[in-house]
Amino acid sequence: MDRFSSRHGLEPPEPEITVTQDAPHELRGVVVDLAYETGLRPHSMRSIVCRTLRVRENEHNWSAYPNVDSEVREHLDSCQWYEVYDIIEQVYASLLRSANQACVRHDPEPQPALFVEELNKYFRKRGIGWQLVDGQVRVRGAEAFEQTVHAAEAGLRDAGRATAGNEIHQALLDLSRRPNPDVTGALQHGLAAVECVMRDVCGDANATLGTLLARHKGRIPPPLDQAVEKIWGFASEQGRHLREGREPSLEDAEFAVHVAAATATYLSKKHGA
């Protein structure tokens, strides 16, 4: 979309994330608008929405506007918050399938990349803590969190540490689970990435991270090693030995995964083969 603000790079400061386990009323309408703008018609949008929500299409609604369009918007307005994000994923999948059918002419032309771009821009503008990445709605953290964690996943894979990279990826998926994030799983996977790299660089294939930190002092210089040890202790207590009523918060888990990603990247770079 060639808008004045886009051409001149004019954007307001990105607000703090305030929306996670919700799909605001405005977003529900924006999803429909963007779907139409990027290649879907009301009838195809209704099929996606009804199939995702497992509801029957109104057989008495024939005309696209206002009947079918109103039906689509009513379903979006009344469904559970996490179902809105399910629908977003299905809209993107439908646009991508249509765009890949090179032999079939579509009018209007499906634009899955534009749908992703505009939706993620909206998420950032409204402080919504989600983003559409590779066809999946995933958790979106603060800018520093995003840069550290995604760079860690890519960097570990590029360094030949695919297992550690996958642990970071799984931690992100756990934080992205709907309707409730798996914070204990995120903690476990985040610190497992550090453990994987530490085992590799120390040549100690079976020890736990706590044992590795004690046996191989200097791999992480003091007092930073103490900080990592305490994060590991927190993750072990909260992620593996959870007590009733003491489940860690999403913010706790994001912080631990952030530190774990940075630590795994540091170890891999400093002690890489």
PyMOL commands that set and color helices and strands:
alter all, ss='L'
color gray80, all
select helices_A, chain A and resi 4-7+25-37+42-53+64-78+81-100+112-125+143-158+162-175+183-202+209-215+224-240+250-270
alter helices_A, ss='H'
color red, helices_A
select strands_A, chain A and resi 130-133+136-139
alter strands_A, ss='S'
color yellow, strands_A
deselect
rebuild
show_as cartoon
